[in-house]
Structure formats: structure tokens, C-alpha cells
Amino acid sequence: MGHKMATRVVTFRLPEDLIQAITSQATATGKCKTAVVIDALKQVFELRTSTAAPTLMKKLQEQQEALSEGVAGLNQSLVELNRGTLSYNSVNRIEELNHDTVAGQAFLDDVLLPPQQVSQAQSINASEDVIDASNVISQESKSAEEQNGGVHQALQVLAAKVEQRARMLEQVLSASVDHVCMYDRLGRYTYANRAFMQSFGLEQSDLYGKTWQQLGLPADTMKPFEAKRQIAFATGQSIAEEISLPTVNGVRDYEYILSPINTPDGSIEAVVYTARDITERKQAEELLRESEKNYRNLFEWAHDSIFITDSSTQVLLDVNEHGARRLGYTRKQLLSLPAEVFSPPMDPEHRADILEHLWKTGSVTFEHVHQCKQGSQMPVEISSRVVEYGGQLAIQSFVRDITQRKQAEERADLYWAIIAQYSEAMAILDLKGRYIQQNPSHSLLLGYSDDELAKLTAAFHLGEEVFALIRKELLNNGRFCGQVTSYTKSGHLLTLELETFVVCNDTGEPIYYVETKRNLTDHKPF
């Protein structure tokens, strides 16, 4: 029984030995390989009892079974692809299976015998599954390739951004005057910025991959630092400390921080060291400490009492030992007392005037009294100025006991009250012979007021020669007595009996001259 065959192009794979046989037959007969295959297939269809038919059918059945297995594998691959678990290698494998399936399907369509309906139906069903699967896989492969291309492009953009930020970070670190470097777990330098390398006169090739021992840094300084670095790796905590290192500019002091760098799994892969040069600051701090020490010595050993009070609350902030002892307290006791206990309140208007002058000029001097622990009052002269103390404005006061001066002034006032009532002309001069004060009788004798006489020497009415003679006698003997001539303000010449003597302080040092004058002329003084 004949069969009508449609002409179509078929591509399929054959065993190597079969291909060689077809090639030999084509060469021998002068036909093309396609004609040889078609002749062979015709013979197979028309000669069913041929001994070659079972062998060919067996091979076809084996090919069909292989294709069926391929279909099952392709279906499984589709499931994996839909779940997103298919790898790139699996996609390549599916493409190979797809190619083999198409070729096998064409082969089955052309070689299966018409009477074998069951086998042909199974082949058709299998081929439909294979074609459907291969179409889906082909589409999914294209989609995967498109997705892979998009991901690759996104990764390239991301990598470019990361690289740009890395360059920016490097520029920032290079511009920083602070030291920045990185250590791995073995203590090797894996990064250092420009400031760090310049301070030690190193290049990257000299530093990277080296430890501080290999760089020759001092062990007495670096061993404690190494211990801190290991602690940072072990605990994952940042550590702040100070260190002194030899640099190209000499030994410099640094304040540093060790900061661990964590990996995504939580482990520590490196420690970053950032340090700032604090040499000048430490030198300034040392000078400040020395200055404070010197100030404290002056503060404690000053002969005057020194009080420091808050400018707004008037609370006593500090006092030297001398000031506390002079009032009969310990320093601790005095600091615990309210100011009004040892410094009685003054007249409000007077106090307001003092503070106004202090804030306008920055300093003021005035007299006051302090109350001692035993109840007595001590007259004091207070020199105050505005200072900064402990970060706030304060008033520093130098307090001097003026008890003796006040007593001397009181005696002087008493003495002068007596002199003012004395009938003889009397005057007080300083050691240069300049008039300081005169009684009314002296003013009446010479005719000069207190203001006119002030700061004039006795030479203006006695003459320079007589004045020099009197001063010489005072220096040698401490007293002068004799007759002199003197002119009054109106120009009259007087004959006077002059007696001058030296007044000394408690230590025997001369401080004043006191003179008395008696008129010996026949006429009355003007």
C-alpha cells in the first residue's frame, strides 16, 4: 500500500556509523545524501520483513524513550524556572535539549510507520509536549537573559557610584590634617592617609602590609597601643587614648580613637585609627598648669588677704590661707560662711557707687571693715577687680589690714587738733622740704592759704642758701634752731626764730619735718 508523502525540510541527528554509511552510499551512487536517506526509508517502509527493520525500529524506540525522558526533564526544569531556582547552567542545558527535541520530533514524524498507530500517537503526544515545553523554555530563557542584562547594567551603575564615592572619601581623607590608618587582625597597615604618611616620611610601598615592629616604632610606646588594638578586635568597642610618637617633626602627642569595622556576619575584619595632633594643646596645658601653680603659690603666700566672690551672688568662691587666718577661721570654715558674717553690709548707696565704678573701670579701691571670729572689727582697704574664675565672672579682692594706719591717722588727727589751736606758727613738710599742712597761725604769719602753700618748698620764702643749710643740719642732727629772715606774701621782710625737727615712724625712719616760727620783728605780720 502506497503513501502520499509531503515534501518538507527535516533536520535530525544520526549515529556516527549511520552517517558514514550514508556518505559512502552517496559517493558510490553519485547521489546526494538526502536522496540516499529517502531511498533507504522507502525500502524500510516497503520491505517490512527485512532484517534491517527490527534494528532500525529498536533504535527509533530508543530515541523515542530518550525524547520522553527529555520531556519529563524539561517539565521539571519549567517548574524550577517558575520557582526561580533554575541556574544559568540549567538554562543552557534546556536550550540544548530544545535543539535535540526539535530534531528528534522531525525524525519521528518522517520515520514512524503508519500502521503503528499507538506508537505514532504516543510520539505525536510526546512531540506536542516537547514543543510546548521548548517554546516556554525559550521564552523564559529570553526573559532570563533580558533580566540578567538589566541586572548587569544596574551592577555596573552601582559599581560606578561606589567607585565615585570611594574617590570622594579618599580626597576627604587626603585633605584631612588628622591621621587615619587601618590595621588588619595581624596588626598590618592596610591603609593610611596622606597626613599619616607625611608625618612619618613614608610611602605606601613602605607602609602597606607592614607592622609597627617592621617600621621600627618604639616598643615602649607601641606595646600599650598594640594591647588596645587587640582589645578593640576582641570586644568590638571603640577605644580613645593618647600616644606620643616620633615623627619627622620630632616627638608629637596625639589623641586617637580605635574604631572596629564589622563584616555583614558580625565579625571584625579591621580597626580604623584616627588621631589628632594635640602637641600644642598639651604644651599650652602644661604652661597653664605651671601658671596656675605659680598663681596658687602667690595666692597662698601673699601678705594681703585675697578673696574671690561670685559677681552676681556675692558668694565666696575662694580665699587664701592668710585671709582665713587673719579673721580667725580655717579656709574650709570661711568658705562655708555667708559673706555678711565676716563682711558687714555697708550703706546701700555707698555699695552701689562702688559696684558702678567697678563695672565701668574694671577696678576699684575702697575702705571697709571685716568682722573677726572673736567679735572684733578690723579696718581694711579693699582693691577689687573683675576676673574670670572657673568659667564665670568673679570679683577678686586684695584686702589689706589698715589697723595701724588708721590708728596713726587718728593720732595725727588728734595732734593736728592740738596744733591748730597753738598760738605759734607751725607747719609740716615732707623730706624734700615741701609744705604739706599749716596751722592758722602760720597762714596768718606769711599770708599764704593752704592751697597756695601746698607743694612749695621753704626755699621760696627763706632763700635757697638758707634752705640748704637747714636741710643739712636736719640730716646730720635731726634738728635746727636759729634766726632767719623770710618774706611774706606781700613782700615784707620778717625776722623769725625758726625751730625745725624730724618726725620718725615706728622703725626710726624719718617721715616728716615739723617747724615752728616766732616773729621777732617790731611790726605786725601781714
C-alpha positions as CSV (number, residue, x, y, z in Angstrom):
1,M,0.0,0.0,0.0
2,G,1.4,3.3,-1.1
3,H,1.6,6.5,0.9
4,K,1.4,10.1,-0.3
5,M,4.4,12.0,1.2
6,A,4.6,15.8,1.6
7,T,7.9,17.4,0.9
8,R,9.4,19.1,3.9
9,V,12.8,20.1,5.3
10,V,13.9,17.9,8.3
11,T,16.9,18.3,10.5
12,F,17.9,15.5,12.8
13,R,20.9,13.8,14.3
14,L,22.1,10.3,13.3
15,P,24.6,7.9,14.8
16,E,28.2,8.4,13.5
17,D,28.3,4.9,11.9
18,L,25.0,5.6,10.1
19,I,26.3,8.9,8.8
20,Q,29.4,7.3,7.5
21,A,27.3,4.6,5.7
22,I,25.1,7.3,4.1
23,T,28.1,9.2,3.0
24,S,29.7,6.1,1.4
25,Q,26.5,5.2,-0.4
26,A,26.1,8.7,-1.8
27,T,29.7,8.6,-3.1
28,A,29.2,5.2,-4.7
29,T,25.9,6.0,-6.4
30,G,26.6,9.7,-7.2
31,K,23.5,10.7,-5.3
32,C,23.2,13.3,-2.7
33,K,22.9,12.2,0.9
34,T,19.3,13.3,1.1
35,A,18.4,11.0,-1.8
36,V,20.3,8.1,-0.2
37,V,18.3,8.6,3.1
38,I,15.0,8.8,1.2
39,D,15.7,5.6,-0.7
40,A,16.7,3.8,2.5
41,L,13.5,4.9,4.2
42,K,11.4,3.8,1.2
43,Q,12.9,0.4,1.4
44,V,12.2,0.2,5.1
45,F,8.5,1.1,4.6
46,E,8.0,-1.4,1.6
47,L,10.1,-4.3,3.0
48,R,8.7,-4.9,6.5
49,T,10.3,-8.4,6.8
50,S,13.7,-7.1,6.1
51,T,16.2,-8.0,8.8
52,A,17.3,-4.3,9.0
53,A,13.8,-3.2,10.0
54,P,13.9,-4.6,13.6
55,T,17.2,-2.9,14.2
56,L,16.0,0.4,12.9
57,M,12.8,0.2,14.9
58,K,14.7,-0.6,18.0
59,K,16.8,2.5,17.5
60,L,13.7,4.6,16.9
61,Q,12.1,3.3,20.0
62,E,15.2,4.0,22.0
63,Q,15.2,7.6,20.5
64,Q,11.5,7.9,21.5
65,E,12.2,6.8,25.0
66,A,15.1,9.3,25.3
67,L,12.8,12.0,24.0
68,S,10.2,11.1,26.5
69,E,12.7,11.3,29.3
70,G,13.8,14.7,27.9
71,V,10.2,15.9,28.0
72,A,10.0,14.9,31.7
73,G,13.2,16.7,32.4
74,L,12.1,19.7,30.6
75,N,8.8,19.8,32.5
76,Q,10.7,19.6,35.8
77,S,13.0,22.4,34.6
78,L,10.0,24.6,33.8
79,V,8.8,24.1,37.4
80,E,12.2,25.1,38.7
81,L,12.3,28.1,36.4
82,N,8.9,29.3,37.7
83,R,10.1,28.9,41.2
84,G,13.2,31.0,40.4
85,T,15.6,28.2,41.3
86,L,16.9,27.5,37.8
87,S,20.6,28.3,37.4
88,Y,22.3,29.8,34.3
89,N,23.8,26.4,33.5
90,S,20.4,24.8,33.6
91,V,19.1,27.3,31.1
92,N,21.9,26.4,28.7
93,R,21.1,22.7,29.2
94,I,17.5,23.4,28.4
95,E,18.5,25.1,25.1
96,E,20.5,22.1,24.2
97,L,17.6,19.8,25.0
98,N,15.3,22.0,23.0
99,H,17.5,21.7,19.9
100,D,17.7,17.9,20.3
101,T,13.9,17.7,20.8
102,V,13.1,19.6,17.6
103,A,15.4,17.4,15.6
104,G,14.0,14.2,17.2
105,Q,10.4,15.3,16.6
106,A,11.1,15.8,12.9
107,F,12.8,12.4,12.7
108,L,9.8,10.7,14.3
109,D,7.3,12.4,12.0
110,D,9.1,11.1,9.0
111,V,10.2,7.6,10.0
112,L,7.4,6.1,12.1
113,L,5.3,3.6,10.1
114,P,1.7,4.5,9.5
115,P,0.3,1.0,10.8
116,Q,1.8,1.7,14.2
117,Q,-1.0,4.0,15.4
118,V,-0.3,3.6,19.0
119,S,3.4,4.4,18.7
120,Q,2.7,7.2,16.3
121,A,0.0,8.7,18.7
122,Q,2.4,8.5,21.6
123,S,5.1,10.2,19.5
124,I,2.8,12.9,18.5
125,N,1.7,13.5,22.1
126,A,5.3,13.5,23.2
127,S,6.3,15.8,20.5
128,E,3.5,18.3,21.4
129,D,4.6,18.3,25.0
130,V,8.2,18.8,23.9
131,I,7.3,21.6,21.6
132,D,5.2,23.3,24.2
133,A,7.9,22.9,26.8
134,S,10.6,24.1,24.4
135,N,8.5,27.2,23.5
136,V,8.0,28.1,27.2
137,I,11.7,27.5,28.0
138,S,12.8,29.5,25.0
139,Q,10.6,32.4,26.2
140,E,11.8,32.1,29.8
141,S,15.4,31.9,28.6
142,K,15.0,35.1,26.7
143,S,13.3,36.7,29.7
144,A,16.1,35.5,31.9
145,E,18.7,36.8,29.5
146,E,16.9,40.2,29.5
147,Q,16.8,40.2,33.3
148,N,20.4,39.2,33.5
149,G,21.3,42.1,31.1
150,G,19.3,44.6,33.3
151,V,20.9,43.3,36.5
152,H,24.4,43.5,34.9
153,Q,23.7,47.1,33.8
154,A,22.4,48.0,37.3
155,L,25.5,46.4,38.9
156,Q,27.7,48.5,36.5
157,V,25.9,51.7,37.6
158,L,26.2,50.8,41.3
159,A,29.8,49.9,40.9
160,A,30.4,53.3,39.3
161,K,28.7,55.1,42.2
162,V,30.7,53.1,44.7
163,E,33.9,53.9,42.9
164,Q,33.0,57.6,42.8
165,R,32.2,57.7,46.5
166,A,35.4,55.9,47.2
167,R,37.3,58.6,45.3
168,M,35.5,61.3,47.2
169,L,36.2,59.6,50.5
170,E,39.9,59.3,49.6
171,Q,40.0,63.0,48.7
172,V,38.4,63.9,52.0
173,L,40.8,61.7,54.0
174,S,43.8,63.1,52.0
175,A,42.8,66.7,52.7
176,S,42.5,66.0,56.5
177,V,45.3,67.0,58.8
178,D,44.3,64.2,61.2
179,H,45.9,60.8,60.9
180,V,43.8,58.0,59.5
181,C,45.0,54.4,59.0
182,M,43.7,50.9,59.1
183,Y,45.0,47.7,60.8
184,D,44.1,44.1,60.0
185,R,44.0,41.4,62.6
186,L,47.7,40.8,62.3
187,G,48.5,44.4,63.1
188,R,49.5,45.2,59.5
189,Y,48.8,48.6,57.9
190,T,46.3,48.2,55.1
191,Y,45.5,51.9,54.6
192,A,46.9,55.3,55.6
193,N,46.0,58.8,54.5
194,R,48.5,61.4,53.3
195,A,48.8,63.2,56.6
196,F,49.8,60.0,58.4
197,M,52.4,59.0,55.8
198,Q,53.9,62.5,55.6
199,S,54.3,62.7,59.4
200,F,56.5,59.6,59.3
201,G,58.1,60.2,56.0
202,L,56.7,57.0,54.4
203,E,55.2,56.0,51.1
204,Q,52.5,53.4,50.5
205,S,55.1,50.8,49.5
206,D,57.0,51.4,52.8
207,L,53.9,51.1,54.9
208,Y,51.2,48.7,53.5
209,G,51.4,45.2,54.7
210,K,53.9,46.2,57.5
211,T,53.6,46.1,61.3
212,W,54.8,48.7,63.7
213,Q,57.7,46.4,64.6
214,Q,58.8,46.4,60.9
215,L,58.6,50.1,60.8
216,G,60.9,50.5,63.8
217,L,58.4,52.4,66.0
218,P,59.4,52.5,69.7
219,A,58.3,49.4,71.6
220,D,57.7,51.2,74.9
221,T,55.1,53.3,73.2
222,M,53.6,50.8,70.7
223,K,53.2,47.8,73.1
224,P,50.4,49.5,75.1
225,F,48.9,50.7,71.8
226,E,49.0,47.1,70.5
227,A,47.2,45.9,73.6
228,K,44.5,48.5,73.0
229,R,44.2,47.4,69.3
230,Q,43.7,43.8,70.3
231,I,41.1,44.8,72.9
232,A,39.2,46.6,70.1
233,F,39.3,43.5,68.0
234,A,38.2,41.3,70.9
235,T,35.3,43.4,72.2
236,G,34.2,45.4,69.2
237,Q,34.2,48.5,71.3
238,S,35.8,51.8,70.3
239,I,38.8,52.9,72.5
240,A,40.0,56.5,73.0
241,E,43.5,57.2,74.3
242,E,46.6,59.4,73.9
243,I,50.0,58.4,72.5
244,S,53.4,60.1,71.8
245,L,55.1,59.1,68.5
246,P,58.4,60.1,66.9
247,T,57.7,61.9,63.6
248,V,59.8,63.8,61.1
249,N,59.0,66.9,63.2
250,G,60.1,65.4,66.5
251,V,58.0,63.6,69.1
252,R,54.4,64.7,68.8
253,D,51.4,64.0,71.1
254,Y,48.3,62.5,69.6
255,E,44.7,61.9,70.8
256,Y,43.4,58.8,69.0
257,I,40.3,56.6,68.6
258,L,40.4,52.9,67.6
259,S,37.1,52.0,65.8
260,P,36.3,48.4,64.8
261,I,34.9,47.7,61.4
262,N,32.3,44.8,61.3
263,T,31.6,42.5,58.4
264,P,27.9,41.6,57.5
265,D,28.2,38.4,59.6
266,G,29.2,40.5,62.6
267,S,32.9,39.6,62.8
268,I,35.6,42.3,62.9
269,E,37.9,42.5,59.9
270,A,39.8,45.7,60.7
271,V,40.3,48.5,63.1
272,V,40.5,52.2,62.0
273,Y,42.9,54.5,63.8
274,T,42.1,58.2,63.7
275,A,44.4,60.6,65.6
276,R,44.7,64.4,66.1
277,D,47.9,66.2,66.9
278,I,47.5,67.8,70.4
279,T,51.1,68.7,70.9
280,E,50.5,72.5,71.0
281,R,47.4,71.9,73.2
282,K,49.4,69.8,75.7
283,Q,52.1,72.4,75.8
284,A,49.6,75.1,76.4
285,E,48.0,73.0,79.1
286,E,51.4,72.5,80.7
287,L,52.1,76.2,80.7
288,L,48.6,76.8,82.1
289,R,49.3,74.3,84.9
290,E,52.6,75.9,85.6
291,S,50.9,79.3,85.6
292,E,48.2,78.1,87.9
293,K,50.8,76.6,90.2
294,N,52.7,79.9,90.3
295,Y,49.4,81.8,90.8
296,R,48.4,79.4,93.6
297,N,51.7,80.0,95.3
298,L,51.3,83.8,95.1
299,F,47.7,83.4,96.1
300,E,48.5,81.3,99.2
301,W,51.7,83.2,100.3
302,A,50.6,86.7,99.6
303,H,50.9,89.1,102.6
304,D,47.5,90.5,101.7
305,S,44.3,88.6,102.1
306,I,42.8,87.5,98.8
307,F,39.0,86.9,98.4
308,I,37.3,85.7,95.2
309,T,33.5,86.2,95.2
310,D,30.8,85.5,92.6
311,S,30.0,88.7,90.8
312,S,26.2,88.2,90.9
313,T,25.5,86.3,94.1
314,Q,28.5,87.6,96.2
315,V,29.1,84.0,97.4
316,L,32.7,83.5,98.4
317,L,34.3,81.1,95.9
318,D,37.9,81.1,97.2
319,V,40.1,82.6,99.8
320,N,43.8,82.2,100.6
321,E,45.0,80.8,103.9
322,H,46.3,84.2,105.1
323,G,42.9,85.8,104.7
324,A,41.2,83.0,106.6
325,R,43.7,83.0,109.5
326,R,43.6,86.8,109.8
327,L,39.9,86.6,110.5
328,G,40.4,83.7,112.9
329,Y,38.9,80.9,110.7
330,T,40.2,77.9,108.7
331,R,39.9,78.2,105.0
332,K,37.2,75.5,105.0
333,Q,35.2,77.3,107.7
334,L,35.3,80.6,106.0
335,L,34.2,79.2,102.6
336,S,31.1,77.8,104.3
337,L,30.0,81.1,105.8
338,P,27.8,83.7,104.2
339,A,29.6,86.9,103.2
340,E,27.7,89.1,105.6
341,V,29.2,87.1,108.6
342,F,32.7,88.4,108.0
343,S,32.0,91.4,105.8
344,P,29.2,93.5,107.4
345,P,26.8,95.1,105.0
346,M,27.6,98.7,104.0
347,D,25.4,101.6,103.2
348,P,23.4,100.6,100.1
349,E,24.1,103.8,98.2
350,H,27.8,103.6,99.0
351,R,27.9,100.0,97.9
352,A,26.0,100.9,94.6
353,D,28.6,103.6,93.9
354,I,31.5,101.1,94.4
355,L,29.9,98.5,92.1
356,E,29.1,101.1,89.5
357,H,32.7,102.3,89.4
358,L,34.0,98.6,89.4
359,W,31.9,97.7,86.3
360,K,32.8,100.9,84.5
361,T,36.5,100.8,85.0
362,G,37.2,97.2,85.9
363,S,38.7,98.0,89.3
364,V,38.0,100.0,92.5
365,T,39.7,100.7,95.8
366,F,37.7,101.5,99.0
367,E,37.8,101.1,102.7
368,H,35.6,98.8,104.8
369,V,35.6,96.7,108.0
370,H,35.8,92.9,108.4
371,Q,34.3,91.1,111.3
372,C,36.7,88.7,113.1
373,K,35.6,85.4,114.6
374,Q,36.3,86.6,118.2
375,G,34.0,89.6,117.6
376,S,36.5,92.5,116.9
377,Q,36.3,94.6,113.8
378,M,39.3,95.1,111.5
379,P,39.6,98.1,109.3
380,V,40.6,97.1,105.7
381,E,41.5,98.6,102.4
382,I,40.0,96.6,99.6
383,S,41.3,96.7,96.0
384,S,38.9,94.8,93.7
385,R,38.9,93.9,90.0
386,V,36.8,91.8,87.7
387,V,38.3,88.5,86.7
388,E,37.3,85.2,85.1
389,Y,37.3,82.3,87.5
390,G,36.1,78.8,86.8
391,G,34.4,79.9,83.6
392,Q,32.4,82.7,85.2
393,L,32.9,86.4,86.1
394,A,34.1,86.9,89.6
395,I,35.5,89.7,91.8
396,Q,39.0,89.3,93.1
397,S,39.7,91.5,96.1
398,F,43.1,92.2,97.8
399,V,42.3,93.0,101.4
400,R,44.9,94.8,103.5
401,D,44.7,95.3,107.2
402,I,45.0,99.0,107.8
403,T,44.5,99.0,111.6
404,Q,47.9,100.6,112.3
405,R,47.4,103.1,109.6
406,K,44.0,104.0,111.0
407,Q,45.5,104.3,114.5
408,A,48.3,106.6,113.1
409,E,45.7,108.7,111.3
410,E,43.7,109.0,114.5
411,R,46.8,110.1,116.4
412,A,47.6,112.5,113.7
413,D,44.2,114.0,113.7
414,L,44.5,114.4,117.5
415,Y,47.8,116.0,117.2
416,W,46.7,118.3,114.5
417,A,43.7,119.4,116.5
418,I,46.2,120.5,119.2
419,I,48.5,122.2,116.7
420,A,45.5,124.0,115.1
421,Q,44.8,125.6,118.5
422,Y,48.5,126.5,119.1
423,S,49.3,130.2,119.1
424,E,52.8,129.8,117.5
425,A,53.0,129.4,113.7
426,M,53.5,125.6,112.8
427,A,53.8,123.7,109.6
428,I,54.5,120.1,108.4
429,L,56.9,119.4,105.5
430,D,57.9,116.2,103.6
431,L,61.5,115.1,103.5
432,K,62.1,117.3,100.4
433,G,61.1,120.4,102.3
434,R,57.7,120.8,100.6
435,Y,54.8,122.0,102.7
436,I,52.0,119.5,103.5
437,Q,50.0,121.3,106.1
438,Q,50.0,124.6,108.2
439,N,48.0,125.8,111.2
440,P,46.1,129.1,111.1
441,S,48.8,131.0,112.9
442,H,51.4,130.0,110.2
443,S,49.0,131.1,107.4
444,L,48.5,134.5,109.2
445,L,52.2,135.0,109.6
446,L,53.2,134.5,106.0
447,G,49.9,135.4,104.3
448,Y,49.5,132.2,102.2
449,S,46.5,130.0,102.1
450,D,46.8,126.2,102.4
451,D,46.3,125.7,98.6
452,E,48.9,128.4,97.8
453,L,51.4,126.9,100.1
454,A,50.9,123.3,99.1
455,K,53.9,121.6,97.5
456,L,56.1,124.7,97.7
457,T,59.4,124.3,99.5
458,A,60.6,126.6,102.3
459,A,63.2,127.9,99.9
460,F,60.6,130.2,98.3
461,H,60.5,132.4,101.4
462,L,63.8,131.6,103.1
463,G,66.1,131.5,100.1
464,E,67.9,128.6,98.6
465,E,71.1,129.1,100.6
466,V,69.4,129.1,104.0
467,F,67.1,126.2,103.0
468,A,70.1,124.1,102.0
469,L,71.8,124.9,105.3
470,I,68.7,123.9,107.3
471,R,68.3,120.6,105.4
472,K,71.9,119.7,106.0
473,E,71.5,120.3,109.8
474,L,68.4,118.2,109.9
475,L,70.1,115.3,108.1
476,N,73.1,115.4,110.5
477,N,71.4,116.2,113.8
478,G,67.7,115.8,113.2
479,R,67.0,119.3,114.5
480,F,67.7,123.0,113.6
481,C,67.3,126.1,115.7
482,G,68.2,129.7,114.7
483,Q,67.2,133.1,113.4
484,V,66.3,133.5,109.8
485,T,64.8,136.2,107.6
486,S,61.7,135.5,105.5
487,Y,59.5,137.4,103.1
488,T,55.7,137.5,103.4
489,K,53.3,137.2,100.5
490,S,53.0,141.0,100.5
491,G,56.8,141.3,100.3
492,H,57.6,142.4,103.8
493,L,60.8,141.1,105.4
494,L,60.5,139.3,108.7
495,T,63.0,138.2,111.3
496,L,62.0,134.8,112.6
497,E,63.1,132.4,115.2
498,L,62.9,129.0,113.4
499,E,62.9,125.6,115.1
500,T,62.6,122.5,112.9
501,F,62.8,118.8,113.9
502,V,62.5,115.4,112.2
503,V,59.5,113.1,112.9
504,C,60.2,109.3,112.5
505,N,57.9,106.3,112.2
506,D,57.9,103.2,114.5
507,T,61.0,101.8,112.7
508,G,63.0,105.0,113.2
509,E,62.8,106.2,109.6
510,P,62.3,109.9,109.0
511,I,58.9,110.7,107.5
512,Y,58.2,114.4,108.2
513,Y,59.7,117.7,109.2
514,V,57.8,119.9,111.7
515,E,58.7,123.6,112.0
516,T,57.7,126.4,114.4
517,K,58.2,130.1,113.7
518,R,58.2,133.0,116.0
519,N,58.1,136.6,114.7
520,L,60.9,138.8,116.1
521,T,60.3,141.9,114.1
522,D,58.9,145.1,115.6
523,H,56.0,145.3,113.2
524,K,52.9,143.1,112.9
525,P,52.8,140.4,110.4
526,F,50.7,140.8,107.3
